[in-house]
Amino acid sequence: DPDGRVWISGRAKDLVIYPDPSDEAMAEVLGTAQLIDALGEDDYEEADPYVVAMAYDIARRYPGARVVVVSDDIKDRLPRKESVLTACNRLDLECWQTAAFVEHVRVIIAAT
């Protein structure tokens, strides 16, 4: 966007081709937060660790970029799973909920 942010959203994963996250990023993310539901419940989003790891890789690759993860997964469900927000906070990644992201895009579009 015009402010130099890089946006990562799990919902857009079928629309945009991103490189797979590195093994190092996956290890860092999975070692930082419990994003995999050990019970394998149906409501578990398999993309969560990959989305966070992609953001982590981009932030490391482009240290001056502002990388923002878009996710509504903001509530920890311990002992099963921690939220994307918790993982992002621990990895020093910015995380916005969808409504904030959509409002930001509206402002950008209105300004053009």
C-alpha positions as CSV (number, residue, x, y, z in Angstrom):
1,D,0.0,0.0,0.0
2,P,1.1,3.7,-0.2
3,D,2.5,3.5,3.4
4,G,4.9,0.7,2.4
5,R,3.1,-2.1,4.3
6,V,3.1,-5.7,3.1
7,W,-0.2,-7.4,3.9
8,I,-0.6,-11.1,4.5
9,S,-4.0,-12.7,4.7
10,G,-4.8,-16.4,5.0
11,R,-8.1,-15.7,3.1
12,A,-6.2,-14.6,0.0
13,K,-4.0,-17.6,-0.2
14,D,-5.8,-19.0,-3.3
15,L,-5.6,-15.6,-5.1
16,V,-1.9,-14.8,-4.8
17,I,1.2,-17.0,-5.1
18,Y,3.6,-16.6,-2.3
19,P,6.8,-18.5,-1.9
20,D,6.5,-21.3,0.8
21,P,7.9,-20.1,4.1
22,S,11.4,-21.3,4.9
23,D,12.0,-24.2,7.2
24,E,13.7,-21.8,9.6
25,A,10.7,-19.5,9.7
26,M,8.3,-22.5,10.3
27,A,10.5,-23.7,13.1
28,E,10.7,-20.2,14.7
29,V,6.9,-19.8,14.5
30,L,6.1,-23.3,15.8
31,G,8.6,-22.9,18.6
32,T,7.1,-19.5,19.5
33,A,3.4,-20.3,19.6
34,Q,1.2,-23.3,19.6
35,L,-0.6,-22.7,16.3
36,I,-1.2,-26.4,15.6
37,D,-4.2,-28.0,17.3
38,A,-2.9,-31.3,18.7
39,L,-6.4,-32.7,18.8
40,G,-6.9,-32.0,15.1
41,E,-10.4,-30.5,15.6
42,D,-12.4,-29.5,12.5
43,D,-12.3,-25.8,13.3
44,Y,-8.5,-25.6,13.2
45,E,-7.1,-23.5,10.3
46,E,-4.2,-25.3,8.8
47,A,-2.9,-22.2,7.2
48,D,-2.2,-20.3,10.4
49,P,1.4,-21.3,11.0
50,Y,2.2,-20.9,7.2
51,V,0.7,-17.4,7.1
52,V,2.6,-16.2,10.1
53,A,5.8,-17.9,8.8
54,M,5.5,-16.2,5.4
55,A,5.1,-12.8,7.2
56,Y,8.1,-13.7,9.4
57,D,10.2,-14.5,6.3
58,I,9.2,-11.3,4.5
59,A,10.0,-9.2,7.6
60,R,13.4,-10.8,7.9
61,R,14.1,-10.5,4.2
62,Y,13.1,-6.8,4.0
63,P,14.0,-5.3,7.4
64,G,12.7,-1.8,6.5
65,A,9.2,-3.1,5.4
66,R,6.2,-2.9,7.6
67,V,4.7,-6.4,7.4
68,V,1.1,-6.8,8.6
69,V,-0.8,-10.1,9.1
70,V,-4.5,-9.9,8.7
71,S,-6.4,-12.3,10.9
72,D,-9.5,-12.5,13.1
73,D,-7.9,-15.3,15.1
74,I,-7.3,-13.2,18.2
75,K,-8.4,-15.4,21.1
76,D,-6.2,-18.1,22.5
77,R,-8.0,-21.5,22.9
78,L,-5.6,-23.1,25.4
79,P,-4.7,-25.8,26.0
80,R,-5.5,-26.6,22.3
81,K,-4.2,-23.7,20.4
82,E,-2.9,-20.1,20.7
83,S,-4.1,-17.4,18.4
84,V,-2.4,-15.9,15.3
85,L,-2.4,-12.6,17.3
86,T,-0.4,-14.2,20.1
87,A,2.1,-15.6,17.6
88,C,2.5,-12.3,15.8
89,N,3.0,-10.4,19.1
90,R,5.7,-12.8,20.2
91,L,7.5,-12.5,16.8
92,D,7.1,-8.7,16.8
93,L,4.8,-8.8,13.7
94,E,1.9,-6.5,13.4
95,C,-1.5,-8.2,13.2
96,W,-4.8,-6.4,12.2
97,Q,-8.3,-7.8,12.3
98,T,-10.1,-7.9,9.0
99,A,-12.4,-4.9,9.8
100,A,-9.4,-2.7,10.4
101,F,-7.8,-3.8,7.2
102,V,-10.9,-3.2,5.2
103,E,-11.3,0.3,6.7
104,H,-7.7,1.0,5.9
105,V,-8.2,0.0,2.3
106,R,-11.4,2.1,2.1
107,V,-9.4,5.1,3.2
108,I,-6.7,4.4,0.5
109,I,-9.3,4.0,-2.2
110,A,-11.2,7.1,-1.2
111,A,-8.0,9.1,-1.3
112,T,-7.2,8.1,-4.9
